[in-house]
Amino acid sequence: MVPALAAGRRRASIPGRLRVNIDPTRAQFDLFKGLDRDEPCEMLNLVRMREVASYPDGHALFGQTMRGAEAYARYGAESGPVLARVGGSILWRGTFRGTLIGPSDEVWDHMFIARYPSAHAFLAMVKDAEYAKAVVHRQAAVADSRLIRTAPSEAGEIFG
């Protein structure tokens, strides 16, 4: 398994939730890899920050008081060049305002869609040595997240 996507890592139960989602499970990653890897890949990211970042024992930042938002900013700064190198970009970014339909306790600090020319490009990113160094900041910063793979389709003027 790719170090940046270690299956089962950092899953914890919290009241009112079944689990916290920071990294994919083995089954989720296998499903991703089983889909068409040649089509463009757009990833919907919904991210909630920890108040205080939680670095693993042995990391240079372990035990230091850093806000989750600060750790996530480090992740963005360090992973951004890797995203660009594989041909990816941020297609859309938005600011959470409220939930009209869905769980009212799901509040997101970051919402964006990252576009990759193919799933091969996404996989190249997560296997990249520089990304592996950067992703520890994401894992320290994130309290919960959703990462949803989509494929682009034709836009229009009607739903469905």
C-alpha positions as CSV (number, residue, x, y, z in Angstrom):
1,M,0.0,0.0,0.0
2,V,1.1,3.5,-0.7
3,P,2.5,5.1,2.5
4,A,0.4,8.2,2.0
5,L,-2.8,6.1,1.8
6,A,-2.2,3.5,4.5
7,A,-5.4,1.5,4.9
8,G,-7.1,1.8,8.2
9,R,-4.8,4.5,9.5
10,R,-6.2,7.1,11.9
11,R,-9.8,5.8,12.2
12,A,-11.4,6.5,15.4
13,S,-15.0,6.5,16.7
14,I,-16.4,9.7,18.0
15,P,-19.9,10.2,19.6
16,G,-22.6,10.3,17.0
17,R,-20.4,9.0,14.2
18,L,-19.4,5.5,13.0
19,R,-15.8,6.5,12.2
20,V,-13.6,9.4,11.2
21,N,-12.4,9.3,7.6
22,I,-8.8,10.5,6.9
23,D,-7.3,7.8,4.6
24,P,-9.1,5.2,2.4
25,T,-9.7,1.7,3.5
26,R,-8.1,-1.1,1.5
27,A,-11.5,-1.9,-0.1
28,Q,-12.0,1.8,-1.1
29,F,-8.6,2.1,-2.6
30,D,-9.1,-1.2,-4.5
31,L,-12.4,0.1,-5.9
32,F,-10.7,3.3,-7.0
33,K,-7.9,1.3,-8.7
34,G,-10.5,-0.9,-10.4
35,L,-12.2,2.0,-12.2
36,D,-11.1,3.3,-15.6
37,R,-7.7,4.8,-15.1
38,D,-7.5,6.5,-18.5
39,E,-10.5,8.9,-18.1
40,P,-10.1,12.3,-16.5
41,C,-10.5,12.1,-12.8
42,E,-12.1,14.8,-10.6
43,M,-12.0,14.4,-6.9
44,L,-14.5,16.1,-4.7
45,N,-12.8,17.0,-1.4
46,L,-14.7,17.9,1.8
47,V,-12.3,18.5,4.7
48,R,-12.8,19.3,8.4
49,M,-9.8,20.4,10.5
50,R,-8.8,19.4,14.0
51,E,-8.4,22.3,16.4
52,V,-4.9,21.1,17.2
53,A,-2.8,19.1,14.7
54,S,-1.8,15.6,15.8
55,Y,1.5,14.5,14.4
56,P,2.7,10.9,14.9
57,D,5.3,10.0,17.5
58,G,8.7,10.5,16.1
59,H,7.8,13.3,13.6
60,A,9.7,16.5,14.1
61,L,6.4,18.3,14.9
62,F,5.1,15.7,17.4
63,G,4.0,17.4,20.6
64,Q,4.1,20.9,19.3
65,T,1.0,23.0,19.5
66,M,-0.1,23.8,16.0
67,R,-3.6,24.5,14.7
68,G,-5.0,22.0,12.3
69,A,-5.4,24.8,9.8
70,E,-1.7,25.6,9.9
71,A,-0.8,21.9,9.4
72,Y,-3.2,21.8,6.4
73,A,-1.6,24.9,4.9
74,R,1.8,23.1,5.1
75,Y,0.2,20.2,3.3
76,G,-1.1,22.5,0.6
77,A,2.2,24.2,0.1
78,E,4.2,21.0,0.0
79,S,1.8,18.9,-2.1
80,G,0.9,21.7,-4.6
81,P,4.0,21.3,-6.7
82,V,3.4,17.5,-6.9
83,L,-0.2,18.2,-8.0
84,A,1.0,20.5,-10.8
85,R,3.8,18.0,-11.8
86,V,1.3,15.3,-12.5
87,G,-0.9,17.7,-14.5
88,G,-3.5,18.2,-11.8
89,S,-5.2,21.5,-10.8
90,I,-7.9,22.8,-8.5
91,L,-11.0,23.0,-10.7
92,W,-13.4,24.6,-8.2
93,R,-13.1,25.8,-4.6
94,G,-16.0,27.0,-2.4
95,T,-16.7,28.1,1.2
96,F,-19.2,26.1,3.3
97,R,-22.3,28.1,4.3
98,G,-24.7,25.4,5.6
99,T,-26.4,22.1,4.9
100,L,-29.8,22.2,3.3
101,I,-30.1,18.4,2.9
102,G,-27.9,16.0,4.8
103,P,-26.4,15.6,8.3
104,S,-26.3,19.0,10.1
105,D,-23.2,18.0,12.0
106,E,-21.1,17.7,8.8
107,V,-19.5,21.1,8.6
108,W,-16.5,21.5,6.2
109,D,-13.5,23.9,6.4
110,H,-12.3,23.2,2.9
111,M,-14.4,22.2,-0.1
112,F,-12.8,21.8,-3.6
113,I,-12.6,19.7,-6.7
114,A,-9.2,18.6,-7.9
115,R,-8.9,17.6,-11.5
116,Y,-6.3,15.1,-12.8
117,P,-5.8,14.3,-16.5
118,S,-6.4,10.6,-15.5
119,A,-6.5,8.3,-12.5
120,H,-3.0,7.3,-13.5
121,A,-2.0,10.9,-12.6
122,F,-3.7,10.8,-9.2
123,L,-1.9,7.5,-8.5
124,A,1.4,8.9,-9.6
125,M,0.8,11.8,-7.1
126,V,0.1,9.6,-4.1
127,K,3.1,7.4,-4.9
128,D,5.4,10.4,-5.2
129,A,8.1,10.6,-2.5
130,E,7.6,14.4,-2.1
131,Y,3.8,13.8,-1.7
132,A,4.5,11.1,1.0
133,K,6.4,13.7,3.0
134,A,3.7,16.3,2.6
135,V,0.7,14.0,3.4
136,V,1.8,13.7,7.0
137,H,0.6,17.3,7.5
138,R,-2.8,16.4,6.0
139,Q,-3.1,13.4,8.4
140,A,-2.1,15.6,11.4
141,A,-4.5,18.4,10.3
142,V,-7.7,16.5,9.3
143,A,-10.5,15.6,11.8
144,D,-12.7,14.1,9.1
145,S,-13.0,14.2,5.3
146,R,-14.7,12.9,2.2
147,L,-12.8,12.2,-1.0
148,I,-15.2,11.3,-3.8
149,R,-14.0,10.3,-7.3
150,T,-16.1,11.6,-10.1
151,A,-15.8,11.7,-13.9
152,P,-16.6,14.9,-15.8
153,S,-19.8,14.9,-17.7
154,E,-21.7,17.4,-19.9
155,A,-23.1,20.4,-18.1
156,G,-26.5,21.7,-19.0
157,E,-29.5,23.7,-17.8
158,I,-31.5,20.9,-16.2
159,F,-30.9,18.5,-13.2
160,G,-30.3,14.8,-13.9
